[in-house]
Each structure stands twice: as structure tokens, then as C-alpha cells.
Amino acid sequence: MKKEDILHLEKLMNFLSLHFLKKRHWEDVSKTEWSYIVSELNDLIINDNSEKTQKKKLIF
């Protein structure tokens, strides 16, 4: 990874930790808390995909 990619990843991780856990720095998040964040993200993606699928079915 380039240094720029790592910086973007760090910004993303900081955003996720702030959004889900109200912690300002990704270093403050435990492995268990990251598991929680991943679970929440997966649920959001699944819900979004199911909504899109339902909309497609309504159109056709």
C-alpha cells in the first residue's frame, strides 16, 4: 500500500470509530468493538441490498 492509501484507511477507521462508538481515534477501539462495527456494517449492506432487490421486483 502507498502511504496515501494508508492515510485514507486511517481516516476511514477514525470515521467509523467516531460514528459507531463515539471514539475519536481508531487506536482506542478494541478488537471486540471492531467486530461490532463490522457486524453493523454488514447489516447495513444486507438491508440496502434487500431494499434494492425489492425495488427491482416492483419495477418489473
CHARMM internal coordinates of N, CA and C (Angstrom, degrees):
IC EDIT
DIST 1 N 1 CA 1.4439
DIST 1 CA 1 C 1.5236
ANGL 1 N 1 CA 1 C 109.60
DIST 1 C 2 N 1.2947
ANGL 1 CA 1 C 2 N 113.46
DIHE 1 N 1 CA 1 C 2 N 145.18
DIST 2 N 2 CA 1.4627
ANGL 1 C 2 N 2 CA 118.46
DIHE 1 CA 1 C 2 N 2 CA 175.60
DIST 2 CA 2 C 1.5241
ANGL 2 N 2 CA 2 C 109.07
DIHE 1 C 2 N 2 CA 2 C -79.25
DIST 2 C 3 N 1.3055
ANGL 2 CA 2 C 3 N 114.62
DIHE 2 N 2 CA 2 C 3 N 161.69
DIST 3 N 3 CA 1.4620
ANGL 2 C 3 N 3 CA 119.50
DIHE 2 CA 2 C 3 N 3 CA 178.85
DIST 3 CA 3 C 1.5308
ANGL 3 N 3 CA 3 C 110.52
DIHE 2 C 3 N 3 CA 3 C -60.09
DIST 3 C 4 N 1.3157
ANGL 3 CA 3 C 4 N 116.80
DIHE 3 N 3 CA 3 C 4 N -38.57
DIST 4 N 4 CA 1.4654
ANGL 3 C 4 N 4 CA 121.58
DIHE 3 CA 3 C 4 N 4 CA 178.77
DIST 4 CA 4 C 1.5304
ANGL 4 N 4 CA 4 C 111.31
DIHE 3 C 4 N 4 CA 4 C -61.95
DIST 4 C 5 N 1.3236
ANGL 4 CA 4 C 5 N 116.50
DIHE 4 N 4 CA 4 C 5 N -40.51
DIST 5 N 5 CA 1.4692
ANGL 4 C 5 N 5 CA 120.79
DIHE 4 CA 4 C 5 N 5 CA 177.80
DIST 5 CA 5 C 1.5224
ANGL 5 N 5 CA 5 C 111.58
DIHE 4 C 5 N 5 CA 5 C -63.37
DIST 5 C 6 N 1.2977
ANGL 5 CA 5 C 6 N 115.56
DIHE 5 N 5 CA 5 C 6 N -40.82
DIST 6 N 6 CA 1.4694
ANGL 5 C 6 N 6 CA 120.11
DIHE 5 CA 5 C 6 N 6 CA 179.43
DIST 6 CA 6 C 1.5236
ANGL 6 N 6 CA 6 C 110.47
DIHE 5 C 6 N 6 CA 6 C -65.22
DIST 6 C 7 N 1.3166
ANGL 6 CA 6 C 7 N 116.72
DIHE 6 N 6 CA 6 C 7 N -39.38
DIST 7 N 7 CA 1.4684
ANGL 6 C 7 N 7 CA 120.28
DIHE 6 CA 6 C 7 N 7 CA 178.00
DIST 7 CA 7 C 1.5285
ANGL 7 N 7 CA 7 C 111.11
DIHE 6 C 7 N 7 CA 7 C -64.47
DIST 7 C 8 N 1.3250
ANGL 7 CA 7 C 8 N 116.81
DIHE 7 N 7 CA 7 C 8 N -40.27
DIST 8 N 8 CA 1.4647
ANGL 7 C 8 N 8 CA 120.41
DIHE 7 CA 7 C 8 N 8 CA 177.07
DIST 8 CA 8 C 1.5298
ANGL 8 N 8 CA 8 C 111.14
DIHE 7 C 8 N 8 CA 8 C -64.65
DIST 8 C 9 N 1.3086
ANGL 8 CA 8 C 9 N 115.81
DIHE 8 N 8 CA 8 C 9 N -41.33
DIST 9 N 9 CA 1.4546
ANGL 8 C 9 N 9 CA 120.24
DIHE 8 CA 8 C 9 N 9 CA 177.78
DIST 9 CA 9 C 1.5268
ANGL 9 N 9 CA 9 C 110.92
DIHE 8 C 9 N 9 CA 9 C -62.98
DIST 9 C 10 N 1.3043
ANGL 9 CA 9 C 10 N 116.42
DIHE 9 N 9 CA 9 C 10 N -41.64
DIST 10 N 10 CA 1.4635
ANGL 9 C 10 N 10 CA 120.15
DIHE 9 CA 9 C 10 N 10 CA 178.69
DIST 10 CA 10 C 1.5325
ANGL 10 N 10 CA 10 C 110.83
DIHE 9 C 10 N 10 CA 10 C -63.38
DIST 10 C 11 N 1.3310
ANGL 10 CA 10 C 11 N 117.39
DIHE 10 N 10 CA 10 C 11 N -40.81
DIST 11 N 11 CA 1.4653
ANGL 10 C 11 N 11 CA 120.42
DIHE 10 CA 10 C 11 N 11 CA 176.85
DIST 11 CA 11 C 1.5212
ANGL 11 N 11 CA 11 C 111.13
DIHE 10 C 11 N 11 CA 11 C -62.49
DIST 11 C 12 N 1.3197
ANGL 11 CA 11 C 12 N 116.37
DIHE 11 N 11 CA 11 C 12 N -42.23
DIST 12 N 12 CA 1.4603
ANGL 11 C 12 N 12 CA 120.53
DIHE 11 CA 11 C 12 N 12 CA 178.07
DIST 12 CA 12 C 1.5210
ANGL 12 N 12 CA 12 C 111.05
DIHE 11 C 12 N 12 CA 12 C -62.38
DIST 12 C 13 N 1.3049
ANGL 12 CA 12 C 13 N 116.70
DIHE 12 N 12 CA 12 C 13 N -45.39
DIST 13 N 13 CA 1.4632
ANGL 12 C 13 N 13 CA 120.78
DIHE 12 CA 12 C 13 N 13 CA 179.71
DIST 13 CA 13 C 1.5331
ANGL 13 N 13 CA 13 C 110.96
DIHE 12 C 13 N 13 CA 13 C -63.52
DIST 13 C 14 N 1.3098
ANGL 13 CA 13 C 14 N 117.01
DIHE 13 N 13 CA 13 C 14 N -38.87
DIST 14 N 14 CA 1.4670
ANGL 13 C 14 N 14 CA 119.80
DIHE 13 CA 13 C 14 N 14 CA 176.82
DIST 14 CA 14 C 1.5257
ANGL 14 N 14 CA 14 C 110.71
DIHE 13 C 14 N 14 CA 14 C -65.09
DIST 14 C 15 N 1.3251
ANGL 14 CA 14 C 15 N 116.29
DIHE 14 N 14 CA 14 C 15 N -41.14
DIST 15 N 15 CA 1.4611
ANGL 14 C 15 N 15 CA 119.70
DIHE 14 CA 14 C 15 N 15 CA 177.94
DIST 15 CA 15 C 1.5284
ANGL 15 N 15 CA 15 C 110.99
DIHE 14 C 15 N 15 CA 15 C -61.69
DIST 15 C 16 N 1.3170
ANGL 15 CA 15 C 16 N 116.77
DIHE 15 N 15 CA 15 C 16 N -46.80
DIST 16 N 16 CA 1.4658
ANGL 15 C 16 N 16 CA 120.84
DIHE 15 CA 15 C 16 N 16 CA -179.57
DIST 16 CA 16 C 1.5292
ANGL 16 N 16 CA 16 C 111.58
DIHE 15 C 16 N 16 CA 16 C -62.91
DIST 16 C 17 N 1.2909
ANGL 16 CA 16 C 17 N 116.69
DIHE 16 N 16 CA 16 C 17 N -42.57
DIST 17 N 17 CA 1.4671
ANGL 16 C 17 N 17 CA 119.16
DIHE 16 CA 16 C 17 N 17 CA -179.73
DIST 17 CA 17 C 1.5258
ANGL 17 N 17 CA 17 C 110.93
DIHE 16 C 17 N 17 CA 17 C -66.17
DIST 17 C 18 N 1.3228
ANGL 17 CA 17 C 18 N 117.13
DIHE 17 N 17 CA 17 C 18 N -35.68
DIST 18 N 18 CA 1.4625
ANGL 17 C 18 N 18 CA 120.05
DIHE 17 CA 17 C 18 N 18 CA 178.02
DIST 18 CA 18 C 1.5266
ANGL 18 N 18 CA 18 C 110.86
DIHE 17 C 18 N 18 CA 18 C -72.10
DIST 18 C 19 N 1.3047
ANGL 18 CA 18 C 19 N 116.39
DIHE 18 N 18 CA 18 C 19 N -43.23
DIST 19 N 19 CA 1.4649
ANGL 18 C 19 N 19 CA 120.83
DIHE 18 CA 18 C 19 N 19 CA -176.93
DIST 19 CA 19 C 1.5346
ANGL 19 N 19 CA 19 C 112.51
DIHE 18 C 19 N 19 CA 19 C -66.06
DIST 19 C 20 N 1.3093
ANGL 19 CA 19 C 20 N 117.07
DIHE 19 N 19 CA 19 C 20 N -46.34
DIST 20 N 20 CA 1.4603
ANGL 19 C 20 N 20 CA 120.81
DIHE 19 CA 19 C 20 N 20 CA -174.62
DIST 20 CA 20 C 1.5307
ANGL 20 N 20 CA 20 C 113.83
DIHE 19 C 20 N 20 CA 20 C -89.01
DIST 20 C 21 N 1.3188
ANGL 20 CA 20 C 21 N 117.32
DIHE 20 N 20 CA 20 C 21 N -31.88
DIST 21 N 21 CA 1.4666
ANGL 20 C 21 N 21 CA 119.72
DIHE 20 CA 20 C 21 N 21 CA -172.17
DIST 21 CA 21 C 1.5271
ANGL 21 N 21 CA 21 C 114.03
DIHE 20 C 21 N 21 CA 21 C -123.51
DIST 21 C 22 N 1.2983
ANGL 21 CA 21 C 22 N 117.19
DIHE 21 N 21 CA 21 C 22 N -4.03
DIST 22 N 22 CA 1.4679
ANGL 21 C 22 N 22 CA 121.98
DIHE 21 CA 21 C 22 N 22 CA -178.39
DIST 22 CA 22 C 1.5292
ANGL 22 N 22 CA 22 C 112.05
DIHE 21 C 22 N 22 CA 22 C 60.86
DIST 22 C 23 N 1.3176
ANGL 22 CA 22 C 23 N 115.18
DIHE 22 N 22 CA 22 C 23 N 32.97
DIST 23 N 23 CA 1.4671
ANGL 22 C 23 N 23 CA 120.33
DIHE 22 CA 22 C 23 N 23 CA 174.26
DIST 23 CA 23 C 1.5192
ANGL 23 N 23 CA 23 C 107.62
DIHE 22 C 23 N 23 CA 23 C -108.92
DIST 23 C 24 N 1.3034
ANGL 23 CA 23 C 24 N 115.85
DIHE 23 N 23 CA 23 C 24 N 136.66
DIST 24 N 24 CA 1.4612
ANGL 23 C 24 N 24 CA 120.58
DIHE 23 CA 23 C 24 N 24 CA -171.64
DIST 24 CA 24 C 1.5329
ANGL 24 N 24 CA 24 C 114.16
DIHE 23 C 24 N 24 CA 24 C -79.56
DIST 24 C 25 N 1.3024
ANGL 24 CA 24 C 25 N 118.29
DIHE 24 N 24 CA 24 C 25 N -26.03
DIST 25 N 25 CA 1.4603
ANGL 24 C 25 N 25 CA 120.69
DIHE 24 CA 24 C 25 N 25 CA -175.52
DIST 25 CA 25 C 1.5247
ANGL 25 N 25 CA 25 C 110.46
DIHE 24 C 25 N 25 CA 25 C -125.92
DIST 25 C 26 N 1.3152
ANGL 25 CA 25 C 26 N 115.32
DIHE 25 N 25 CA 25 C 26 N 138.25
DIST 26 N 26 CA 1.4589
ANGL 25 C 26 N 26 CA 119.48
DIHE 25 CA 25 C 26 N 26 CA -177.46
DIST 26 CA 26 C 1.5192
ANGL 26 N 26 CA 26 C 111.96
DIHE 25 C 26 N 26 CA 26 C -63.96
DIST 26 C 27 N 1.3200
ANGL 26 CA 26 C 27 N 117.57
DIHE 26 N 26 CA 26 C 27 N -25.41
DIST 27 N 27 CA 1.4643
ANGL 26 C 27 N 27 CA 120.61
DIHE 26 CA 26 C 27 N 27 CA 179.77
DIST 27 CA 27 C 1.5225
ANGL 27 N 27 CA 27 C 112.37
DIHE 26 C 27 N 27 CA 27 C -65.10
DIST 27 C 28 N 1.3379
ANGL 27 CA 27 C 28 N 116.48
DIHE 27 N 27 CA 27 C 28 N -21.51
DIST 28 N 28 CA 1.4658
ANGL 27 C 28 N 28 CA 121.17
DIHE 27 CA 27 C 28 N 28 CA -178.07
DIST 28 CA 28 C 1.5262
ANGL 28 N 28 CA 28 C 113.12
DIHE 27 C 28 N 28 CA 28 C -84.10
DIST 28 C 29 N 1.3151
ANGL 28 CA 28 C 29 N 116.77
DIHE 28 N 28 CA 28 C 29 N -2.72
DIST 29 N 29 CA 1.4657
ANGL 28 C 29 N 29 CA 121.45
DIHE 28 CA 28 C 29 N 29 CA -175.79
DIST 29 CA 29 C 1.5316
ANGL 29 N 29 CA 29 C 109.02
DIHE 28 C 29 N 29 CA 29 C -95.27
DIST 29 C 30 N 1.3204
ANGL 29 CA 29 C 30 N 115.82
DIHE 29 N 29 CA 29 C 30 N 130.17
DIST 30 N 30 CA 1.4719
ANGL 29 C 30 N 30 CA 120.38
DIHE 29 CA 29 C 30 N 30 CA 179.40
DIST 30 CA 30 C 1.5321
ANGL 30 N 30 CA 30 C 110.49
DIHE 29 C 30 N 30 CA 30 C -80.29
DIST 30 C 31 N 1.3132
ANGL 30 CA 30 C 31 N 116.04
DIHE 30 N 30 CA 30 C 31 N 168.50
DIST 31 N 31 CA 1.4679
ANGL 30 C 31 N 31 CA 120.61
DIHE 30 CA 30 C 31 N 31 CA 177.40
DIST 31 CA 31 C 1.5199
ANGL 31 N 31 CA 31 C 111.10
DIHE 30 C 31 N 31 CA 31 C -61.84
DIST 31 C 32 N 1.2968
ANGL 31 CA 31 C 32 N 116.87
DIHE 31 N 31 CA 31 C 32 N -37.78
DIST 32 N 32 CA 1.4649
ANGL 31 C 32 N 32 CA 121.14
DIHE 31 CA 31 C 32 N 32 CA 178.54
DIST 32 CA 32 C 1.5213
ANGL 32 N 32 CA 32 C 110.19
DIHE 31 C 32 N 32 CA 32 C -64.11
DIST 32 C 33 N 1.3182
ANGL 32 CA 32 C 33 N 116.28
DIHE 32 N 32 CA 32 C 33 N -41.10
DIST 33 N 33 CA 1.4642
ANGL 32 C 33 N 33 CA 119.90
DIHE 32 CA 32 C 33 N 33 CA 179.14
DIST 33 CA 33 C 1.5313
ANGL 33 N 33 CA 33 C 111.16
DIHE 32 C 33 N 33 CA 33 C -67.77
DIST 33 C 34 N 1.3347
ANGL 33 CA 33 C 34 N 117.83
DIHE 33 N 33 CA 33 C 34 N -35.95
DIST 34 N 34 CA 1.4639
ANGL 33 C 34 N 34 CA 120.05
DIHE 33 CA 33 C 34 N 34 CA 176.01
DIST 34 CA 34 C 1.5249
ANGL 34 N 34 CA 34 C 110.03
DIHE 33 C 34 N 34 CA 34 C -65.10
DIST 34 C 35 N 1.3129
ANGL 34 CA 34 C 35 N 116.60
DIHE 34 N 34 CA 34 C 35 N -35.81
DIST 35 N 35 CA 1.4679
ANGL 34 C 35 N 35 CA 119.84
DIHE 34 CA 34 C 35 N 35 CA 176.55
DIST 35 CA 35 C 1.5197
ANGL 35 N 35 CA 35 C 110.43
DIHE 34 C 35 N 35 CA 35 C -62.54
DIST 35 C 36 N 1.3176
ANGL 35 CA 35 C 36 N 116.19
DIHE 35 N 35 CA 35 C 36 N -40.41
DIST 36 N 36 CA 1.4636
ANGL 35 C 36 N 36 CA 120.71
DIHE 35 CA 35 C 36 N 36 CA 176.90
DIST 36 CA 36 C 1.5293
ANGL 36 N 36 CA 36 C 110.52
DIHE 35 C 36 N 36 CA 36 C -62.18
DIST 36 C 37 N 1.3196
ANGL 36 CA 36 C 37 N 117.12
DIHE 36 N 36 CA 36 C 37 N -45.63
DIST 37 N 37 CA 1.4651
ANGL 36 C 37 N 37 CA 121.26
DIHE 36 CA 36 C 37 N 37 CA -179.97
DIST 37 CA 37 C 1.5260
ANGL 37 N 37 CA 37 C 110.32
DIHE 36 C 37 N 37 CA 37 C -60.88
DIST 37 C 38 N 1.3085
ANGL 37 CA 37 C 38 N 117.18
DIHE 37 N 37 CA 37 C 38 N -44.79
DIST 38 N 38 CA 1.4622
ANGL 37 C 38 N 38 CA 121.34
DIHE 37 CA 37 C 38 N 38 CA 179.37
DIST 38 CA 38 C 1.5218
ANGL 38 N 38 CA 38 C 110.61
DIHE 37 C 38 N 38 CA 38 C -61.75
DIST 38 C 39 N 1.2999
ANGL 38 CA 38 C 39 N 116.78
DIHE 38 N 38 CA 38 C 39 N -41.95
DIST 39 N 39 CA 1.4633
ANGL 38 C 39 N 39 CA 120.94
DIHE 38 CA 38 C 39 N 39 CA 177.84
DIST 39 CA 39 C 1.5284
ANGL 39 N 39 CA 39 C 111.08
DIHE 38 C 39 N 39 CA 39 C -61.51
DIST 39 C 40 N 1.3095
ANGL 39 CA 39 C 40 N 116.85
DIHE 39 N 39 CA 39 C 40 N -44.70
DIST 40 N 40 CA 1.4682
ANGL 39 C 40 N 40 CA 121.24
DIHE 39 CA 39 C 40 N 40 CA 178.39
DIST 40 CA 40 C 1.5291
ANGL 40 N 40 CA 40 C 111.18
DIHE 39 C 40 N 40 CA 40 C -62.74
DIST 40 C 41 N 1.3216
ANGL 40 CA 40 C 41 N 116.52
DIHE 40 N 40 CA 40 C 41 N -43.05
DIST 41 N 41 CA 1.4629
ANGL 40 C 41 N 41 CA 120.06
DIHE 40 CA 40 C 41 N 41 CA 178.39
DIST 41 CA 41 C 1.5228
ANGL 41 N 41 CA 41 C 111.39
DIHE 40 C 41 N 41 CA 41 C -63.12
DIST 41 C 42 N 1.3133
ANGL 41 CA 41 C 42 N 116.39
DIHE 41 N 41 CA 41 C 42 N -42.09
DIST 42 N 42 CA 1.4636
ANGL 41 C 42 N 42 CA 119.96
DIHE 41 CA 41 C 42 N 42 CA 178.11
DIST 42 CA 42 C 1.5197
ANGL 42 N 42 CA 42 C 111.05
DIHE 41 C 42 N 42 CA 42 C -61.64
DIST 42 C 43 N 1.3203
ANGL 42 CA 42 C 43 N 117.41
DIHE 42 N 42 CA 42 C 43 N -42.33
DIST 43 N 43 CA 1.4650
ANGL 42 C 43 N 43 CA 120.75
DIHE 42 CA 42 C 43 N 43 CA 177.56
DIST 43 CA 43 C 1.5192
ANGL 43 N 43 CA 43 C 111.46
DIHE 42 C 43 N 43 CA 43 C -61.87
DIST 43 C 44 N 1.3267
ANGL 43 CA 43 C 44 N 116.52
DIHE 43 N 43 CA 43 C 44 N -41.73
DIST 44 N 44 CA 1.4615
ANGL 43 C 44 N 44 CA 120.14
DIHE 43 CA 43 C 44 N 44 CA 178.41
DIST 44 CA 44 C 1.5296
ANGL 44 N 44 CA 44 C 111.60
DIHE 43 C 44 N 44 CA 44 C -63.20
DIST 44 C 45 N 1.3101
ANGL 44 CA 44 C 45 N 116.72
DIHE 44 N 44 CA 44 C 45 N -41.90
DIST 45 N 45 CA 1.4641
ANGL 44 C 45 N 45 CA 121.06
DIHE 44 CA 44 C 45 N 45 CA 179.47
DIST 45 CA 45 C 1.5200
ANGL 45 N 45 CA 45 C 110.44
DIHE 44 C 45 N 45 CA 45 C -65.74
DIST 45 C 46 N 1.3129
ANGL 45 CA 45 C 46 N 117.39
DIHE 45 N 45 CA 45 C 46 N -44.23
DIST 46 N 46 CA 1.4628
ANGL 45 C 46 N 46 CA 121.65
DIHE 45 CA 45 C 46 N 46 CA 179.24
DIST 46 CA 46 C 1.5206
ANGL 46 N 46 CA 46 C 110.53
DIHE 45 C 46 N 46 CA 46 C -61.38
DIST 46 C 47 N 1.3115
ANGL 46 CA 46 C 47 N 117.14
DIHE 46 N 46 CA 46 C 47 N -45.35
DIST 47 N 47 CA 1.4650
ANGL 46 C 47 N 47 CA 120.84
DIHE 46 CA 46 C 47 N 47 CA 178.89
DIST 47 CA 47 C 1.5199
ANGL 47 N 47 CA 47 C 111.74
DIHE 46 C 47 N 47 CA 47 C -63.16
DIST 47 C 48 N 1.3107
ANGL 47 CA 47 C 48 N 116.14
DIHE 47 N 47 CA 47 C 48 N -42.09
DIST 48 N 48 CA 1.4591
ANGL 47 C 48 N 48 CA 120.30
DIHE 47 CA 47 C 48 N 48 CA 179.12
DIST 48 CA 48 C 1.5294
ANGL 48 N 48 CA 48 C 110.80
DIHE 47 C 48 N 48 CA 48 C -63.04
DIST 48 C 49 N 1.3163
ANGL 48 CA 48 C 49 N 116.66
DIHE 48 N 48 CA 48 C 49 N -43.98
DIST 49 N 49 CA 1.4634
ANGL 48 C 49 N 49 CA 120.70
DIHE 48 CA 48 C 49 N 49 CA 179.59
DIST 49 CA 49 C 1.5251
ANGL 49 N 49 CA 49 C 111.66
DIHE 48 C 49 N 49 CA 49 C -65.34
DIST 49 C 50 N 1.3016
ANGL 49 CA 49 C 50 N 117.26
DIHE 49 N 49 CA 49 C 50 N -39.39
DIST 50 N 50 CA 1.4673
ANGL 49 C 50 N 50 CA 119.56
DIHE 49 CA 49 C 50 N 50 CA 179.77
DIST 50 CA 50 C 1.5284
ANGL 50 N 50 CA 50 C 110.60
DIHE 49 C 50 N 50 CA 50 C -68.18
DIST 50 C 51 N 1.3292
ANGL 50 CA 50 C 51 N 117.34
DIHE 50 N 50 CA 50 C 51 N -36.97
DIST 51 N 51 CA 1.4667
ANGL 50 C 51 N 51 CA 120.37
DIHE 50 CA 50 C 51 N 51 CA 176.71
DIST 51 CA 51 C 1.5274
ANGL 51 N 51 CA 51 C 110.63
DIHE 50 C 51 N 51 CA 51 C -64.10
DIST 51 C 52 N 1.3146
ANGL 51 CA 51 C 52 N 117.05
DIHE 51 N 51 CA 51 C 52 N -41.92
DIST 52 N 52 CA 1.4650
ANGL 51 C 52 N 52 CA 120.80
DIHE 51 CA 51 C 52 N 52 CA 178.80
DIST 52 CA 52 C 1.5220
ANGL 52 N 52 CA 52 C 110.71
DIHE 51 C 52 N 52 CA 52 C -64.46
DIST 52 C 53 N 1.3162
ANGL 52 CA 52 C 53 N 116.28
DIHE 52 N 52 CA 52 C 53 N -39.66
DIST 53 N 53 CA 1.4572
ANGL 52 C 53 N 53 CA 120.43
DIHE 52 CA 52 C 53 N 53 CA 178.61
DIST 53 CA 53 C 1.5259
ANGL 53 N 53 CA 53 C 111.22
DIHE 52 C 53 N 53 CA 53 C -64.60
DIST 53 C 54 N 1.3137
ANGL 53 CA 53 C 54 N 116.70
DIHE 53 N 53 CA 53 C 54 N -40.99
DIST 54 N 54 CA 1.4532
ANGL 53 C 54 N 54 CA 120.82
DIHE 53 CA 53 C 54 N 54 CA 178.55
DIST 54 CA 54 C 1.5247
ANGL 54 N 54 CA 54 C 111.16
DIHE 53 C 54 N 54 CA 54 C -65.17
DIST 54 C 55 N 1.3072
ANGL 54 CA 54 C 55 N 117.12
DIHE 54 N 54 CA 54 C 55 N -39.98
DIST 55 N 55 CA 1.4574
ANGL 54 C 55 N 55 CA 120.75
DIHE 54 CA 54 C 55 N 55 CA 178.19
DIST 55 CA 55 C 1.5255
ANGL 55 N 55 CA 55 C 110.61
DIHE 54 C 55 N 55 CA 55 C -64.13
DIST 55 C 56 N 1.3273
ANGL 55 CA 55 C 56 N 116.59
DIHE 55 N 55 CA 55 C 56 N -40.36
DIST 56 N 56 CA 1.4700
ANGL 55 C 56 N 56 CA 120.04
DIHE 55 CA 55 C 56 N 56 CA 178.58
DIST 56 CA 56 C 1.5068
ANGL 56 N 56 CA 56 C 111.14
DIHE 55 C 56 N 56 CA 56 C -63.48
DIST 56 C 57 N 1.3190
ANGL 56 CA 56 C 57 N 117.07
DIHE 56 N 56 CA 56 C 57 N -39.01
DIST 57 N 57 CA 1.4582
ANGL 56 C 57 N 57 CA 121.09
DIHE 56 CA 56 C 57 N 57 CA 179.51
DIST 57 CA 57 C 1.5169
ANGL 57 N 57 CA 57 C 110.79
DIHE 56 C 57 N 57 CA 57 C -66.09
DIST 57 C 58 N 1.3301
ANGL 57 CA 57 C 58 N 116.83
DIHE 57 N 57 CA 57 C 58 N -36.19
DIST 58 N 58 CA 1.4604
ANGL 57 C 58 N 58 CA 120.65
DIHE 57 CA 57 C 58 N 58 CA 179.00
DIST 58 CA 58 C 1.5235
ANGL 58 N 58 CA 58 C 111.18
DIHE 57 C 58 N 58 CA 58 C -68.90
DIST 58 C 59 N 1.3071
ANGL 58 CA 58 C 59 N 116.72
DIHE 58 N 58 CA 58 C 59 N -35.24
DIST 59 N 59 CA 1.4632
ANGL 58 C 59 N 59 CA 120.93
DIHE 58 CA 58 C 59 N 59 CA -179.82
DIST 59 CA 59 C 1.5239
ANGL 59 N 59 CA 59 C 110.24
DIHE 58 C 59 N 59 CA 59 C -68.90
DIST 59 C 60 N 1.3083
ANGL 59 CA 59 C 60 N 117.52
DIHE 59 N 59 CA 59 C 60 N -40.84
DIST 60 N 60 CA 1.4634
ANGL 59 C 60 N 60 CA 121.41
DIHE 59 CA 59 C 60 N 60 CA -177.59
DIST 60 CA 60 C 1.4800
ANGL 60 N 60 CA 60 C 107.34
DIHE 59 C 60 N 60 CA 60 C -95.11
END
COOR INIT
IC SEED 1 N 1 CA 1 C
IC BUILD
